[in-house]
């Protein structure tokens, strides 16, 4: 059995990596980039800071959290009307995911639904340089994007080499000012990526190595950056861990947590990382029976179990840690977030069907049916 490994062509990693933007553009033979970002990145000065050495650029700053097709269309129009030769994505997962979609739609046309799984998009759009400002999604190193079709309340998973950034500038200094809530949600998102990549039925030796290393960086440092955002050592570990987790799941796929998370985001606008955090303990408990050895490896990689612990003990410690982590990082319940109980149970069956249809649950070590997913959604309501 063999596996295809796909990575950005260029990865610049470390403090000040974002300052290499002009040099990277020259290496790629590009000189007319469109910046894809959000208004907060502009207001906080990130765009000015990152683009200060560029001779020419234009900005599209209307991306939104949990991007929708409507939110990217003006960016697509800008690409079609302009003479851009590259896209620079600045921000968290939402601007980077938006940039990926804009790159493909701007070059090839159509609507986003044309590009959703099961179609695999290998045609290259405009080259993308991704500059993440959160340690979470790993989107700078993945061949996937998720865009919501608001008309159907469906998060569409789109995959293929065409969505892989050409270059990624991974500069942990851009995360030093992140508030605790964003730090927590994006950090647990990254941890989920690493865990699901490792237990995925599509895991391979390469993705395993990246996932284990990611868990070793994320698990011991997530609490530190939540409580002390100025901890440079911990911030750097989280940034590298998030990118490694992105590499891992991009080359092994995610599983049940992500399959169930997307409908929660589409129907109730719960941020993706936060809905992953809500789901992770219950889904892990459900899934352990399908791959107890691998989940025990996760516990050991995160530093919550030792080599001397039995498989069963390691998994008990893993579940205890995931619950304790959510408590310490103040992850709210669905009710605390503001989700209406009646509405939640009204769409619960639809969410379960959408989750299963996404394909991700099929990668889970214990593959559920739709009724079992419904049961997990019911259990999630606390």
Buried (B, 14 or more C-beta within 10 A) or exposed (E): EEEEEBBBEBBBBBBEBBBBBBEBBEEBEBBBBBBBBBEBBBEEEBBEEBBEEBEEBEBBBBBBBBBBBEBBBEBBBBBEEEEBBBBBBBBBBBBBBBBBBBBBBBBBEEEBBEBBBEEEBEEBBBBBBBBBBBBBBBBBBBBBBBBBBEEEBBBBBBBBEBBBBBBBBBBBBBBEEBEBBBBBBBBBBBBBBBBBBBBBBBBBEBBBBBBBBBBBBBBBBBBBBBEEBEBBEBBBBBBBBBBBBBBBBBBBBBBBBBBBBBBBBBBBBBBBBBBBBBBBBBBBBBBBEBBBEBBBBBBBBBEBBEEEBEBEBBBBBBBBBBBEBBEEBEBBEBEEBEBEEEEBEEBBBBBBBBBBBBBBBBBBBBBBEBEBBBBBBEEBEE
